[in-house]
Amino acid sequence: MNAAFDLLADGRSLSEAADTMAGQHGISRRQAYRYLQEAQHMSSPAAVAEPTIPITLKVPADVAVTLRAYAQANDLTMGETLTRAVCALLAKAGGRG
């Protein structure tokens, strides 16, 4: 998100910024556009506690609906929700996945 914010703050067009993000971060142009669209609504860069790596997951529709509802009910993003779920799963497995 911050990379998208920075590119837009530098005055790059959406198309140019999407190409730059896709090349620099190894993501699809489509995913880059998603980040850029969200970054357009940010007034400043987001605070990041530690570096993160974007990933794309495909889950059944009912799982996505449940995750989204849980995230909204707990005032979390989908990323925060999934990170917590994965950490809990790994902790329960004793770090063995």
C-alpha positions as CSV (number, residue, x, y, z in Angstrom):
1,M,0.0,0.0,0.0
2,N,2.8,2.4,0.9
3,A,4.5,1.7,-2.4
4,A,1.3,2.6,-4.2
5,F,0.8,5.7,-2.1
6,D,4.4,6.8,-2.9
7,L,4.0,6.3,-6.6
8,L,0.8,8.3,-6.6
9,A,2.3,11.0,-4.4
10,D,5.1,11.3,-7.0
11,G,2.5,12.2,-9.6
12,R,2.6,9.0,-11.6
13,S,-0.5,8.0,-13.6
14,L,-2.4,4.9,-12.5
15,S,-1.2,3.1,-15.6
16,E,2.5,4.0,-15.1
17,A,2.2,3.3,-11.3
18,A,0.6,-0.1,-12.0
19,D,3.4,-1.1,-14.4
20,T,6.1,0.0,-11.9
21,M,4.5,-1.8,-9.0
22,A,4.0,-5.0,-11.0
23,G,7.7,-5.0,-12.1
24,Q,9.2,-4.0,-8.7
25,H,7.1,-6.2,-6.5
26,G,6.4,-9.2,-8.7
27,I,2.6,-8.8,-8.6
28,S,0.1,-8.8,-11.4
29,R,-0.9,-5.5,-12.9
30,R,-4.5,-6.2,-11.7
31,Q,-3.3,-6.6,-8.1
32,A,-1.2,-3.4,-8.5
33,Y,-4.4,-1.5,-9.6
34,R,-6.2,-2.8,-6.5
35,Y,-3.4,-1.4,-4.2
36,L,-3.4,1.9,-6.2
37,Q,-7.2,2.3,-5.9
38,E,-7.0,1.8,-2.1
39,A,-3.9,4.2,-1.9
40,Q,-5.9,6.9,-3.5
41,H,-8.0,7.2,-0.4
42,M,-5.0,7.4,2.0
43,S,-4.0,10.7,3.4
44,S,-0.5,9.5,4.5
45,P,1.5,6.3,4.3
46,A,0.3,3.4,6.5
47,A,2.5,2.5,9.6
48,V,4.0,-0.9,9.0
49,A,5.3,-2.9,12.1
50,E,7.3,-5.3,10.0
51,P,7.8,-6.0,6.3
52,T,5.0,-8.0,4.7
53,I,4.8,-10.0,1.5
54,P,1.6,-9.8,-0.6
55,I,0.1,-13.1,-1.5
56,T,-3.1,-14.1,-3.4
57,L,-5.3,-16.9,-2.0
58,K,-8.2,-18.7,-3.6
59,V,-10.7,-19.9,-1.1
60,P,-14.3,-21.2,-1.5
61,A,-16.9,-18.4,-1.7
62,D,-18.4,-19.4,1.6
63,V,-15.0,-19.1,3.4
64,A,-14.4,-15.7,1.9
65,V,-17.9,-14.5,3.1
66,T,-17.2,-15.8,6.6
67,L,-13.7,-14.2,6.7
68,R,-15.0,-10.9,5.5
69,A,-17.8,-10.9,8.0
70,Y,-15.4,-11.8,10.8
71,A,-13.0,-9.1,9.8
72,Q,-15.8,-6.5,9.7
73,A,-17.3,-7.6,13.0
74,N,-13.8,-7.2,14.6
75,D,-12.8,-4.0,12.9
76,L,-9.9,-5.8,11.1
77,T,-8.7,-5.9,7.5
78,M,-8.8,-9.2,5.6
79,G,-5.0,-9.3,5.8
80,E,-5.0,-8.9,9.6
81,T,-7.7,-11.6,9.9
82,L,-5.8,-14.1,7.7
83,T,-2.5,-13.3,9.4
84,R,-4.0,-14.0,12.8
85,A,-5.6,-17.2,11.6
86,V,-2.4,-18.5,10.1
87,C,-0.4,-17.6,13.2
88,A,-3.0,-19.4,15.4
89,L,-2.8,-22.5,13.2
90,L,1.0,-22.6,13.2
91,A,1.1,-22.1,17.0
92,K,-1.4,-24.9,17.5
93,A,0.7,-27.1,15.2
94,G,3.8,-26.3,17.2
95,G,5.3,-24.4,14.3
96,R,5.2,-27.5,12.2
97,G,3.0,-26.9,9.1
